[in-house]
Amino acid sequence: MPDLFSDAGTSEPSALTGFAGNRLHRWSEKRSEASVPDALTDPRARLLLVGAGRAVLRPNGTVADPWFDVAAAKALGTTMDEAVLLGYEDGGTPVLAASANPEALPDDLKAIDYRSIYVQGLLDEPALGALAQGAALISWHDTHRFCSRCGHRSAIADGGYKRVCPNCNAQHFPRSDPVVIMLSVSSDDRHCLLGRSPHFPEGMYSCLAGFVEPGETIENAVRRETEEEAGITVGRVAYHASQPWPFPHTLMIGCYCEALTETIRVDDELEDARWFTRQEVLAVLDGHGGTGLKMPPRGAIASLLVRDWAATQ
C-alpha cells in the first residue's frame, strides 16, 4: 500500500501562518442550547470581545491581554444573548466570544483592528487563533440575523454554530469563504510571479489570489484566477498550506502552480505584475532589498509561499 504521507514531513507549513495557532478543543458534540449558558456560569470562563473588525484589549507594553471574565465583560455593557462558545482549554476552561461596542471603552482599554494585532504581534499564537475563530463567528452573526428564506429574525443555536428561523424552521450555518492564493513558478523554476493591487502600500508585491467559485475545484480556481489577473496559463497545481483569515471569514488556500507561458497581461484588478528571481525575493524577505520593494509580513501565507519556494534549489 502506498504511503499517502511520505512527502508530508513532520511539520505543517500552515502552522507557520498567522491566526493558525488555535489550540482550543472545539468539541462540537457538546454544543447545545445549554452550552453557552453553562459556560457563562463557569467561574473560569474567559471571553474575547470583538466588534466592527476590532478586538478589545488591555495594552501591556509591546503585548496585550485580550481576555475578560463574565463580570468584566458585562461591566462594559456587553450582553451575553448572542455570545458564542469557541471551545475549551486543556483543563476544561470554556472560552467564548461576544460582540462589544469598540467606541465606548474606558481609558485602560483599546479597540485594535485584527490586522494591526497580527502585524504588531500583540497576542500569542493561541490567542490570535482563538481571535480568528471568534471574529469570524461574531461577524457572521452580525450580518445574518434574518432568515434568507422568509426574512424573519432568526435565533442563535448550538452554542453559536447555527441560526434557526422560528417562522419557517430554516437552519443557517456559519460560512467560511474559500480563497486560493498562489505563487506561479516559471517552467525552469527560476522565477516567480507576483503582482500588486492598487490598494497595496507603495512598493508592495504579493501572490495572486481570488475566490473559489461555485462548482469549481481548487486547481481550476488557481488556473482561472492566474489567467484572469495576469494572462498566464497554468498547468500543474500543488497545495502547500492554508490560513484562516478573519476578514471577515475567509480560508486562504495556498498553492504553487506551474506557469506554461511567460507573457504577462495585467487586468484591471492589478496595478502591476512581474517575474522575480529567487535572489530578488530573498533579499527583500531578509530586509536587504534596497530597491523599495516590499513583501507581505512574516506570518502571511503569501510570505510563506514565497519564502518556502525561494529556499528550495
Backbone bond lengths (Angstrom), bond angles and torsions (degrees), N, CA, C in turn:
res aa  C-N    CA-C-N  psi(-1)  N-CA   C-N-CA  omega(-1)  CA-C   N-CA-C  phi
1 M - - - 1.466 - - 1.523 109.55 -
2 P 1.330 118.67 129.73 1.465 120.51 -178.94 1.524 111.29 -66.41
3 D 1.343 115.04 147.58 1.459 120.65 178.14 1.525 108.60 -84.16
4 L 1.318 115.98 108.58 1.465 120.41 -177.31 1.519 112.37 -67.66
5 F 1.323 117.47 -17.02 1.458 120.63 -174.10 1.523 112.58 -115.19
6 S 1.315 117.32 19.22 1.460 120.63 -175.95 1.516 112.20 -64.03
7 D 1.337 117.78 -28.56 1.459 121.08 -178.99 1.521 112.27 -101.36
8 A 1.327 116.98 5.34 1.461 119.46 -173.19 1.521 112.93 -80.08
9 G 1.343 117.89 -23.83 1.450 119.67 -177.32 1.515 111.30 71.65
10 T 1.317 115.26 -173.23 1.465 120.32 -177.28 1.515 112.76 -101.54
11 S 1.307 118.37 -8.55 1.458 121.26 -179.62 1.521 109.76 -123.44
12 E 1.305 115.68 155.11 1.457 121.58 178.82 1.521 109.53 -104.55
13 P 1.330 118.83 122.00 1.460 119.92 176.64 1.523 112.91 -55.70
14 S 1.329 117.04 -32.61 1.468 120.03 -179.11 1.522 111.86 -58.34
15 A 1.335 116.71 -30.76 1.463 120.34 -177.70 1.519 112.22 -66.18
16 L 1.327 117.47 -14.76 1.459 121.47 -179.69 1.518 112.71 -91.25
17 T 1.319 117.71 1.63 1.460 120.68 179.70 1.525 110.78 -95.13
18 G 1.325 115.58 155.26 1.448 120.70 177.21 1.519 111.43 -66.97
19 F 1.321 116.76 150.73 1.472 125.17 179.61 1.524 113.03 71.28
20 A 1.343 118.30 5.78 1.467 120.48 -175.35 1.525 113.25 -101.19
21 G 1.331 117.97 6.28 1.455 120.27 -172.87 1.511 115.62 -96.64
22 N 1.320 117.56 21.21 1.468 121.57 -178.59 1.532 110.55 -63.08
23 R 1.333 116.53 121.95 1.467 120.56 -179.09 1.524 112.64 -110.57
24 L 1.306 117.95 8.05 1.458 120.43 -178.40 1.526 110.88 -69.02
25 H 1.316 115.82 145.38 1.459 121.30 170.87 1.527 107.34 -84.09
26 R 1.304 116.64 115.44 1.470 119.16 -175.51 1.526 111.49 -75.00
27 W 1.297 118.53 -37.06 1.458 124.09 174.71 1.531 111.27 44.35
28 S 1.309 115.27 63.46 1.465 120.64 -176.98 1.522 112.55 -58.66
29 E 1.330 117.20 -25.02 1.462 119.28 -179.69 1.528 112.32 -68.03
30 K 1.328 116.82 -14.71 1.469 120.20 179.33 1.528 112.65 -91.92
31 R 1.319 117.32 -3.91 1.467 119.75 -178.49 1.521 110.02 -76.07
32 S 1.326 115.36 124.95 1.459 121.29 -179.68 1.519 108.04 -154.68
33 E 1.323 115.71 -176.54 1.464 119.85 177.95 1.526 111.08 -66.08
34 A 1.321 116.62 -24.20 1.468 120.19 -176.91 1.526 113.13 -96.70
35 S 1.340 118.38 -6.78 1.464 119.27 -171.14 1.524 112.92 -65.62
36 V 1.333 118.12 -41.10 1.466 119.70 178.71 1.527 111.48 -70.88
37 P 1.354 120.04 -49.92 1.470 119.03 176.37 1.526 112.89 -56.16
38 D 1.319 117.03 -40.46 1.462 119.92 178.75 1.528 110.93 -64.54
39 A 1.326 116.38 -41.57 1.465 120.04 179.91 1.523 111.27 -64.66
40 L 1.329 116.86 -38.95 1.465 120.71 -177.86 1.525 112.34 -69.58
41 T 1.314 117.70 -22.69 1.463 120.35 177.60 1.525 112.23 -87.00
42 D 1.317 117.16 -7.77 1.464 120.87 176.96 1.529 108.29 -76.08
43 P 1.321 119.78 121.55 1.470 120.99 -177.63 1.520 113.45 -63.02
44 R 1.327 117.89 -15.07 1.467 120.88 178.92 1.522 112.60 -87.30
45 A 1.315 118.07 -8.25 1.469 122.02 -172.01 1.525 111.80 -54.82
46 R 1.330 115.14 138.53 1.465 121.56 177.75 1.525 108.44 -124.35
47 L 1.336 114.83 141.24 1.463 119.96 -177.34 1.516 111.37 -124.73
48 L 1.333 114.67 144.51 1.456 123.16 164.93 1.517 107.34 -99.09
49 L 1.331 116.93 136.14 1.458 121.58 179.41 1.517 108.67 -112.47
50 V 1.325 116.18 119.68 1.460 121.04 -175.07 1.523 109.96 -134.03
51 G 1.324 115.26 158.39 1.456 120.47 176.88 1.510 111.14 176.61
52 A 1.331 116.67 141.29 1.466 122.76 177.41 1.525 112.22 54.84
53 G 1.330 116.25 38.74 1.455 120.18 176.98 1.512 114.70 75.98
54 R 1.332 117.05 14.24 1.463 121.12 -178.59 1.526 110.67 -131.80
55 A 1.314 115.09 156.07 1.461 121.84 175.44 1.516 109.17 -115.76
56 V 1.319 116.16 144.73 1.459 121.71 178.21 1.527 108.36 -85.73
57 L 1.332 116.45 124.22 1.457 121.92 -175.52 1.523 111.17 -130.45
58 R 1.337 114.70 155.22 1.460 121.71 168.24 1.527 107.02 -101.64
59 P 1.333 118.28 104.83 1.467 119.48 -179.95 1.524 111.06 -63.17
60 N 1.331 114.67 141.55 1.461 120.61 178.36 1.519 108.13 -146.14
61 G 1.326 115.64 79.69 1.453 120.09 -176.66 1.511 110.98 70.57
62 T 1.333 116.08 -124.00 1.465 120.82 -177.99 1.521 112.83 -89.04
63 V 1.341 117.25 -0.92 1.458 121.04 178.00 1.523 108.78 -126.00
64 A 1.319 116.38 -178.13 1.464 119.86 -178.66 1.520 109.51 -149.54
65 D 1.328 114.93 157.71 1.460 121.98 178.35 1.525 108.37 -107.28
66 P 1.342 118.36 118.19 1.463 120.56 -177.64 1.524 114.05 -95.84
67 W 1.331 118.10 0.49 1.460 120.69 -167.59 1.527 112.79 -99.20
68 F 1.341 115.15 140.32 1.461 122.51 177.85 1.520 108.45 -133.27
69 D 1.340 115.89 144.13 1.454 117.54 169.66 1.525 108.56 -83.74
70 V 1.308 117.02 174.27 1.464 120.64 -174.27 1.523 111.11 -62.44
71 A 1.333 117.48 -42.81 1.460 120.71 -178.60 1.522 111.41 -63.23
72 A 1.331 117.34 -43.20 1.461 120.67 -179.93 1.523 111.12 -66.05
73 A 1.329 116.59 -37.93 1.466 119.87 178.24 1.521 111.03 -65.24
74 K 1.320 117.08 -43.68 1.464 120.39 179.11 1.524 111.42 -65.68
75 A 1.333 117.42 -33.54 1.458 121.06 178.94 1.523 111.84 -63.65
76 L 1.327 116.62 -22.51 1.467 121.23 177.28 1.522 111.92 -88.43
77 G 1.319 117.03 3.88 1.458 121.11 179.51 1.510 113.91 89.16
78 T 1.325 117.13 8.68 1.463 120.84 179.44 1.523 110.30 -73.89
79 T 1.314 116.11 127.94 1.463 120.28 174.44 1.522 109.07 -94.05
80 M 1.306 115.36 148.05 1.459 120.42 -176.08 1.523 112.91 -99.85
81 D 1.329 116.96 8.78 1.462 120.44 -176.73 1.523 112.42 -59.22
82 E 1.337 116.53 -35.02 1.461 119.31 -178.73 1.522 111.12 -125.23
83 A 1.337 115.97 34.41 1.460 119.52 170.29 1.526 108.82 -65.63
84 V 1.317 116.61 150.35 1.462 121.28 -179.47 1.523 109.04 -119.92
85 L 1.307 115.41 143.76 1.460 121.66 180.00 1.522 108.72 -91.21
86 L 1.328 116.73 114.88 1.460 120.38 -179.22 1.523 111.74 -81.46
87 G 1.330 116.07 -37.75 1.454 119.37 -179.00 1.510 110.77 158.00
88 Y 1.338 114.64 -156.26 1.464 120.44 -174.46 1.525 109.60 -134.86
89 E 1.336 114.90 141.08 1.454 119.66 173.00 1.528 109.66 -75.16
90 D 1.323 117.04 172.77 1.465 120.88 -175.16 1.523 112.84 -54.28
91 G 1.318 117.59 -38.20 1.451 120.34 -178.48 1.505 114.69 -84.37
92 G 1.335 117.31 4.05 1.453 121.49 178.83 1.509 115.24 96.00
93 T 1.341 118.11 2.03 1.463 120.58 178.04 1.521 110.14 -64.58
94 P 1.332 118.55 124.71 1.466 120.04 178.49 1.524 111.31 -76.55
95 V 1.314 115.52 141.12 1.463 122.31 179.30 1.519 108.21 -122.58
96 L 1.326 116.30 129.11 1.463 122.03 -175.95 1.518 110.04 -128.94
97 A 1.315 115.17 169.91 1.463 122.06 171.63 1.518 107.78 -133.01
98 A 1.324 115.59 146.64 1.459 120.88 179.38 1.516 108.95 -142.53
99 S 1.312 115.06 156.52 1.460 121.24 -179.41 1.519 109.86 -80.07
100 A 1.331 116.63 136.94 1.460 121.98 -178.98 1.518 109.77 -131.44
101 N 1.324 115.88 158.22 1.458 122.08 176.03 1.522 108.76 -92.06
102 P 1.335 118.91 106.42 1.467 120.48 -175.85 1.523 113.71 -72.80
103 E 1.330 117.37 -6.74 1.462 120.41 -178.03 1.523 112.51 -92.90
104 A 1.323 118.46 -7.85 1.466 120.95 -175.73 1.516 109.70 -126.13
105 L 1.339 115.94 74.70 1.451 121.06 -176.71 1.522 110.98 -125.33
106 P 1.321 117.71 148.13 1.464 120.18 173.62 1.526 110.90 -68.34
107 D 1.324 115.94 167.82 1.465 120.67 -172.83 1.524 113.61 -64.52
108 D 1.334 117.52 -24.29 1.464 119.00 -176.99 1.524 113.13 -84.63
109 L 1.322 117.43 0.08 1.457 122.07 178.72 1.521 110.34 -119.15
110 K 1.314 115.58 149.87 1.459 121.47 178.34 1.525 109.49 -132.01
111 A 1.322 116.27 142.83 1.462 121.75 172.53 1.522 107.59 -100.73
112 I 1.312 116.74 115.17 1.460 122.09 -173.73 1.524 109.01 -121.33
113 D 1.323 116.32 136.07 1.460 119.95 -176.96 1.527 110.46 -68.03
114 Y 1.330 114.76 152.51 1.462 120.86 -173.39 1.526 112.44 -59.35
115 R 1.313 116.92 -39.88 1.466 119.92 -177.75 1.526 110.78 -63.29
116 S 1.326 116.65 -43.22 1.467 119.70 179.31 1.524 111.21 -65.95
117 I 1.329 116.76 -38.33 1.467 120.46 177.46 1.523 110.19 -58.12
118 Y 1.326 115.54 -43.66 1.467 121.19 -178.58 1.530 111.35 -70.56
119 V 1.329 116.94 -48.21 1.464 120.70 -176.13 1.527 111.06 -65.73
120 Q 1.334 116.92 -39.26 1.462 120.92 -177.27 1.527 113.21 -83.38
121 G 1.326 117.47 -5.80 1.457 120.40 178.76 1.511 113.90 65.15
122 L 1.339 116.54 39.16 1.461 120.34 -175.64 1.527 113.02 -75.24
123 L 1.329 117.54 -23.69 1.463 121.47 -178.26 1.523 110.36 -121.09
124 D 1.337 116.28 152.55 1.454 119.19 173.25 1.527 109.06 -73.77
125 E 1.323 116.02 168.40 1.462 120.11 -172.96 1.529 113.44 -62.27
126 P 1.337 120.55 -42.76 1.468 118.61 177.83 1.524 113.13 -60.35
127 A 1.331 117.13 -41.77 1.464 119.98 179.35 1.521 110.87 -68.55
128 L 1.339 117.11 -38.69 1.458 120.39 179.16 1.522 110.61 -65.18
129 G 1.329 116.86 -38.43 1.457 120.17 177.09 1.512 112.51 -66.14
130 A 1.335 116.71 -41.51 1.462 120.11 176.64 1.521 110.63 -64.59
131 L 1.333 116.56 -35.98 1.462 120.41 177.62 1.522 111.08 -62.18
132 A 1.324 117.55 -40.96 1.468 120.20 178.42 1.517 110.85 -60.22
133 Q 1.325 116.68 -41.70 1.461 121.12 178.96 1.524 110.95 -65.62
134 G 1.327 116.52 -49.67 1.463 120.23 -178.44 1.510 112.95 -65.37
135 A 1.334 116.73 -41.41 1.459 120.39 -179.40 1.519 111.25 -62.99
136 A 1.335 116.65 -42.48 1.460 120.31 -179.98 1.523 111.48 -64.65
137 L 1.327 116.71 -43.10 1.462 120.11 -179.36 1.525 111.93 -66.45
138 I 1.330 116.85 -46.98 1.465 119.86 -178.91 1.522 110.57 -63.34
139 S 1.330 117.16 -40.18 1.464 120.11 178.35 1.521 110.86 -61.92
140 W 1.330 116.45 -42.70 1.468 119.52 179.54 1.520 110.75 -62.65
141 H 1.311 118.33 -45.23 1.469 120.62 179.28 1.526 111.30 -62.96
142 D 1.327 116.97 -38.65 1.464 120.44 -179.14 1.529 112.17 -63.15
143 T 1.323 116.96 -29.28 1.467 120.56 -175.87 1.526 113.46 -106.45
144 H 1.323 117.28 3.98 1.470 120.40 -178.08 1.526 111.52 -134.20
145 R 1.304 115.88 44.55 1.467 120.40 -178.02 1.527 112.57 -76.74
146 F 1.326 116.49 -17.52 1.461 119.67 -175.66 1.524 110.39 -118.11
147 C 1.315 114.96 143.95 1.456 122.11 -177.07 1.524 110.48 -63.03
148 S 1.317 116.50 129.82 1.464 120.17 179.34 1.519 112.02 -77.12
149 R 1.330 117.34 -10.35 1.464 120.62 178.49 1.526 111.84 -89.15
150 C 1.351 117.37 -46.43 1.469 119.29 -174.71 1.522 114.00 -122.71
151 G 1.334 117.80 -10.05 1.457 120.78 178.03 1.512 115.07 87.83
152 H 1.322 118.05 -2.91 1.464 121.63 179.53 1.529 109.66 -74.04
153 R 1.330 116.83 150.42 1.456 119.96 177.54 1.527 109.62 -65.23
154 S 1.318 116.55 131.29 1.460 121.46 -179.19 1.521 110.31 -95.99
155 A 1.326 115.78 169.23 1.461 121.51 -177.66 1.520 110.09 -121.80
156 I 1.313 115.63 144.45 1.458 121.11 179.51 1.523 109.74 -70.75
157 A 1.337 116.57 145.85 1.466 121.06 -178.00 1.523 109.53 -149.51
158 D 1.321 115.73 168.54 1.468 123.39 175.47 1.527 112.74 50.96
159 G 1.313 115.95 45.23 1.456 120.04 175.42 1.508 114.73 70.28
160 G 1.334 116.91 12.66 1.456 120.85 179.99 1.507 113.97 107.59
161 Y 1.330 117.06 2.31 1.464 120.35 -177.67 1.522 113.14 -102.49
162 K 1.310 115.30 16.64 1.455 120.02 177.15 1.518 108.62 -163.17
163 R 1.335 116.09 150.63 1.453 122.33 167.40 1.523 107.33 -122.87
164 V 1.329 116.10 139.90 1.461 121.70 -177.82 1.519 108.79 -123.51
165 C 1.326 115.66 133.52 1.462 120.48 177.88 1.531 109.16 -86.23
166 P 1.335 118.55 121.08 1.469 119.82 179.21 1.522 113.00 -73.36
167 N 1.328 116.62 -12.18 1.464 120.23 -177.78 1.526 112.34 -88.08
168 C 1.335 116.94 -46.68 1.469 119.42 -176.34 1.528 112.90 -119.55
169 N 1.340 116.65 1.35 1.469 123.29 176.91 1.527 114.05 68.63
170 A 1.320 117.01 14.38 1.464 119.27 176.69 1.528 109.87 -67.18
171 Q 1.314 115.52 144.42 1.455 121.47 177.47 1.524 109.31 -110.71
172 H 1.322 115.91 138.22 1.463 121.43 -179.01 1.525 108.85 -128.29
173 F 1.332 116.11 139.68 1.457 120.74 -173.13 1.528 110.65 -122.99
174 P 1.332 116.97 149.57 1.472 120.48 -179.37 1.524 111.55 -56.30
175 R 1.311 115.45 148.13 1.450 120.48 -177.08 1.526 110.65 -109.26
176 S 1.308 115.06 149.23 1.456 123.42 166.83 1.515 106.38 -126.09
177 D 1.310 117.09 124.20 1.461 121.37 -176.55 1.528 109.65 -91.62
178 P 1.344 118.75 116.68 1.462 120.60 -179.20 1.524 112.00 -78.33
179 V 1.313 115.31 130.27 1.465 122.47 177.77 1.521 108.28 -127.51
180 V 1.318 117.08 128.29 1.463 120.07 172.87 1.523 108.57 -86.91
181 I 1.309 115.69 136.52 1.460 121.83 173.63 1.519 105.94 -129.31
182 M 1.323 116.82 125.65 1.462 118.12 -167.07 1.527 111.63 -136.60
183 L 1.311 113.15 147.47 1.456 121.23 172.62 1.516 107.71 -109.27
184 S 1.328 115.61 111.53 1.463 120.65 176.88 1.523 108.68 -80.67
185 V 1.322 116.10 132.70 1.457 122.37 -177.93 1.523 108.60 -118.17
186 S 1.326 116.64 136.42 1.462 120.94 -179.02 1.521 110.57 -64.09
187 S 1.319 116.04 159.93 1.466 120.63 -175.09 1.528 112.19 -62.97
188 D 1.353 117.49 -25.57 1.463 119.82 177.21 1.526 112.33 -91.81
189 D 1.336 116.40 3.51 1.469 122.91 176.73 1.529 112.86 63.11
190 R 1.329 117.20 25.21 1.465 119.73 -179.13 1.522 113.37 -105.16
191 H 1.320 117.21 -14.10 1.460 120.91 -176.98 1.526 110.09 -135.11
192 C 1.313 115.08 151.90 1.463 120.86 172.53 1.521 108.95 -125.25
193 L 1.316 115.44 154.13 1.462 122.09 -176.52 1.526 109.91 -100.41
194 L 1.328 116.30 125.30 1.460 122.25 176.02 1.520 109.42 -129.85
195 G 1.316 115.93 150.60 1.462 120.44 179.62 1.512 111.09 -133.07
196 R 1.313 115.62 169.61 1.460 120.00 176.20 1.523 109.70 -133.53
197 S 1.331 115.19 134.77 1.458 122.05 175.22 1.519 109.25 -87.10
198 P 1.324 117.69 156.87 1.468 120.23 -179.40 1.523 113.49 -59.94
199 H 1.347 117.97 -26.30 1.464 120.07 -177.35 1.520 113.02 -87.76
200 F 1.340 118.44 -1.86 1.461 120.73 179.47 1.526 110.70 -68.12
201 P 1.341 117.78 153.45 1.469 120.04 170.65 1.525 110.28 -59.15
202 E 1.307 116.24 155.73 1.460 120.96 -177.59 1.533 110.67 -56.78
203 G 1.324 115.48 130.07 1.454 120.88 177.50 1.509 115.59 84.96
204 M 1.342 117.79 -3.55 1.469 121.34 -175.80 1.530 111.53 -82.38
205 Y 1.330 116.06 129.49 1.464 123.01 172.25 1.521 108.16 -124.33
206 S 1.327 116.04 148.62 1.460 120.11 -177.56 1.522 109.91 -150.00
207 C 1.324 115.34 179.11 1.459 121.16 175.90 1.525 110.23 -70.16
208 L 1.310 116.45 153.50 1.459 120.89 173.39 1.523 108.93 -73.74
209 A 1.329 115.98 154.60 1.468 119.78 -176.98 1.518 109.65 -156.77
210 G 1.333 115.25 159.41 1.460 120.08 176.65 1.517 111.02 -175.10
211 F 1.320 115.43 159.89 1.461 121.13 -178.64 1.530 111.36 -71.74
212 V 1.321 115.34 142.84 1.460 121.34 171.03 1.523 107.78 -74.93
213 E 1.318 117.16 129.85 1.457 121.19 -177.67 1.537 110.65 -90.20
214 P 1.336 117.35 160.65 1.468 120.29 179.29 1.529 111.60 -55.99
215 G 1.319 116.18 138.18 1.451 121.25 177.79 1.512 114.54 72.18
216 E 1.333 117.74 20.21 1.458 121.67 -174.68 1.524 110.09 -118.35
217 T 1.329 117.00 138.16 1.456 120.38 173.86 1.525 109.46 -77.64
218 I 1.322 115.44 162.45 1.462 120.16 176.10 1.522 110.03 -59.97
219 E 1.330 116.59 -44.47 1.467 120.16 -177.99 1.522 111.67 -61.19
220 N 1.328 116.83 -44.12 1.461 119.17 -179.31 1.522 112.01 -70.80
221 A 1.330 117.27 -29.95 1.466 119.65 174.86 1.524 110.36 -65.08
222 V 1.327 116.87 -40.87 1.466 120.97 176.60 1.525 110.24 -60.61
223 R 1.326 116.62 -46.21 1.463 120.15 -178.99 1.528 111.35 -64.56
224 R 1.330 116.41 -44.30 1.467 120.03 -177.51 1.527 111.30 -65.37
225 E 1.322 117.17 -48.11 1.461 120.05 -176.92 1.528 111.67 -64.31
226 T 1.331 117.33 -39.03 1.463 120.06 179.14 1.521 110.84 -66.02
227 E 1.328 116.23 -40.62 1.467 120.66 177.18 1.518 111.22 -65.35
228 E 1.341 116.68 -43.98 1.461 120.34 -177.36 1.524 112.02 -67.10
229 E 1.322 117.20 -43.72 1.459 120.21 -172.39 1.524 113.20 -83.58
230 A 1.339 117.02 -34.13 1.463 118.92 -173.53 1.518 114.16 -127.27
231 G 1.334 118.30 -2.87 1.454 120.43 179.06 1.516 113.84 72.13
232 I 1.319 117.39 16.58 1.464 121.85 -178.45 1.526 109.88 -97.49
233 T 1.336 116.05 130.03 1.459 121.21 176.15 1.524 109.24 -84.09
234 V 1.325 115.91 133.03 1.461 121.67 -174.89 1.523 110.07 -114.49
235 G 1.334 115.85 140.21 1.457 121.89 175.24 1.511 111.45 -102.02
236 R 1.324 116.25 -102.03 1.459 120.46 -176.29 1.531 111.65 -70.98
237 V 1.332 114.78 146.66 1.465 122.46 179.18 1.522 108.17 -130.14
238 A 1.328 116.64 135.47 1.466 121.11 179.32 1.526 109.54 -131.15
239 Y 1.324 115.98 128.65 1.466 120.78 176.04 1.524 110.09 -71.02
240 H 1.355 116.89 143.84 1.466 120.56 179.16 1.523 113.36 -125.33
241 A 1.331 117.89 -46.69 1.466 120.25 -175.69 1.519 109.19 -164.69
242 S 1.332 115.50 168.17 1.464 120.68 176.11 1.522 109.49 -134.75
243 Q 1.327 115.44 163.93 1.461 120.77 -178.80 1.519 110.42 -149.87
244 P 1.342 118.20 124.23 1.465 118.89 169.97 1.519 108.97 -68.57
245 W 1.308 116.79 137.07 1.470 121.65 -172.99 1.533 107.23 -137.18
246 P 1.323 118.39 100.53 1.472 121.28 -170.64 1.523 113.95 -80.30
247 F 1.326 116.99 55.73 1.464 121.46 -178.99 1.530 110.79 -131.54
248 P 1.336 121.35 66.30 1.468 122.88 -2.79 1.534 114.05 -95.58
249 H 1.340 118.14 -27.21 1.478 119.31 -177.47 1.527 108.84 -152.87
250 T 1.332 114.22 67.49 1.458 121.76 -174.04 1.527 110.66 -109.23
251 L 1.326 115.96 146.48 1.458 121.63 169.34 1.521 107.52 -114.06
252 M 1.331 116.19 113.58 1.455 121.38 178.93 1.528 109.04 -83.55
253 I 1.326 116.58 127.44 1.464 122.72 -177.97 1.525 107.40 -113.24
254 G 1.330 115.76 104.40 1.457 120.92 -173.07 1.517 113.02 -87.66
255 C 1.330 116.27 129.82 1.465 121.81 -176.83 1.520 110.84 -136.05
256 Y 1.316 115.15 155.72 1.457 122.42 164.57 1.523 107.64 -102.81
257 C 1.322 115.79 148.02 1.465 118.50 177.34 1.523 109.85 -142.52
258 E 1.311 114.12 149.53 1.458 122.25 -176.44 1.527 109.85 -92.50
259 A 1.328 115.78 117.67 1.463 120.66 178.83 1.528 109.75 -79.70
260 L 1.331 115.95 126.29 1.466 120.92 178.70 1.516 111.85 -94.77
261 T 1.331 116.84 -14.07 1.461 122.02 177.20 1.525 108.86 -128.97
262 E 1.341 117.13 167.52 1.463 121.34 -175.65 1.522 113.82 -121.95
263 T 1.326 117.66 -22.63 1.462 120.43 -175.68 1.523 110.43 -75.28
264 I 1.327 116.43 123.54 1.463 122.26 -176.27 1.522 109.96 -92.87
265 R 1.335 115.57 132.90 1.468 122.40 172.72 1.527 107.00 -127.53
266 V 1.324 116.18 102.38 1.465 121.30 -173.56 1.522 110.35 -80.07
267 D 1.352 116.30 133.56 1.466 119.33 176.17 1.522 109.31 -90.12
268 D 1.349 116.56 -174.55 1.461 119.69 -173.63 1.528 113.35 -76.98
269 E 1.344 118.39 -4.87 1.460 120.20 175.94 1.519 112.00 -79.08
270 L 1.331 116.84 -21.78 1.453 121.35 -178.33 1.517 110.85 -112.89
271 E 1.312 115.08 148.64 1.461 121.30 173.40 1.519 110.67 -87.10
272 D 1.338 115.47 -31.44 1.459 120.39 -179.19 1.524 108.86 -164.23
273 A 1.313 116.24 157.85 1.461 123.17 171.37 1.517 107.14 -151.11
274 R 1.332 115.93 145.51 1.466 119.27 -179.46 1.518 109.80 -158.65
275 W 1.333 113.65 164.53 1.457 121.00 177.03 1.529 109.85 -89.11
276 F 1.340 116.26 139.83 1.460 122.26 178.67 1.522 109.70 -124.78
277 T 1.337 116.33 144.73 1.460 120.87 174.87 1.530 110.14 -83.22
278 R 1.321 115.65 165.80 1.464 120.20 174.93 1.524 111.04 -57.75
279 Q 1.321 115.99 -43.97 1.453 119.78 -177.29 1.528 111.17 -61.71
280 E 1.325 116.63 -38.56 1.464 120.02 179.58 1.522 111.84 -64.77
281 V 1.317 116.52 -48.22 1.466 118.09 -176.33 1.525 111.29 -72.50
282 L 1.336 118.44 -34.74 1.460 119.86 177.33 1.516 111.18 -64.14
283 A 1.326 116.95 -39.71 1.464 120.30 178.74 1.517 111.07 -62.46
284 V 1.331 116.15 -41.25 1.464 119.74 179.96 1.522 110.54 -69.56
285 L 1.325 117.37 -45.38 1.462 120.98 -179.21 1.521 111.83 -61.70
286 D 1.330 116.84 -32.26 1.461 120.65 -179.83 1.522 112.84 -90.37
287 G 1.352 116.26 3.27 1.454 120.17 176.93 1.507 115.03 79.13
288 H 1.335 117.19 21.45 1.463 120.05 -177.98 1.528 111.90 -120.68
289 G 1.332 116.83 24.72 1.456 119.68 -176.09 1.510 113.18 -67.62
290 G 1.329 116.64 -49.57 1.451 121.04 179.13 1.509 114.59 68.08
291 T 1.351 117.87 13.81 1.463 120.62 -177.06 1.519 112.47 -117.46
292 G 1.309 117.73 0.75 1.462 120.98 -175.34 1.507 113.15 84.72
293 L 1.329 116.85 -2.71 1.459 121.37 178.47 1.525 109.76 -75.23
294 K 1.344 116.24 139.51 1.459 121.32 -179.59 1.521 110.02 -129.55
295 M 1.317 115.22 152.89 1.458 122.88 176.14 1.527 108.98 -122.66
296 P 1.328 117.89 161.48 1.466 119.96 175.45 1.525 110.87 -57.61
297 P 1.336 117.66 152.79 1.465 120.54 -177.08 1.520 112.09 -68.39
298 R 1.314 115.64 157.25 1.462 121.45 175.11 1.529 109.13 -56.33
299 G 1.294 117.17 136.89 1.457 122.02 -175.32 1.511 112.39 104.93
300 A 1.337 117.04 -26.09 1.459 120.52 173.54 1.521 108.29 -75.03
301 I 1.312 117.19 140.88 1.459 119.44 -177.08 1.524 111.52 -63.97
302 A 1.339 117.57 -28.65 1.462 119.98 175.97 1.521 110.36 -63.38
303 S 1.321 116.61 -42.09 1.461 120.71 177.47 1.523 110.70 -62.86
304 L 1.327 116.83 -41.35 1.462 120.98 178.89 1.522 111.34 -62.16
305 L 1.332 117.20 -44.96 1.459 120.95 179.87 1.527 111.08 -60.38
306 V 1.330 116.15 -46.55 1.463 120.07 -178.55 1.524 110.50 -67.05
307 R 1.318 116.59 -46.05 1.465 120.69 -176.58 1.534 111.37 -63.97
308 D 1.321 116.85 -43.90 1.467 119.21 -178.23 1.521 111.37 -68.13
309 W 1.348 117.13 -35.21 1.468 118.43 175.77 1.520 110.46 -67.51
310 A 1.326 116.79 -45.54 1.461 120.54 -176.33 1.523 111.89 -64.36
311 A 1.329 116.67 -25.78 1.464 120.31 -178.70 1.519 112.69 -79.63
312 T 1.330 117.77 -11.31 1.466 120.97 178.74 1.518 109.63 -92.26
313 Q 1.293 116.66 150.25 1.460 121.15 179.19 1.531 109.24 -129.99
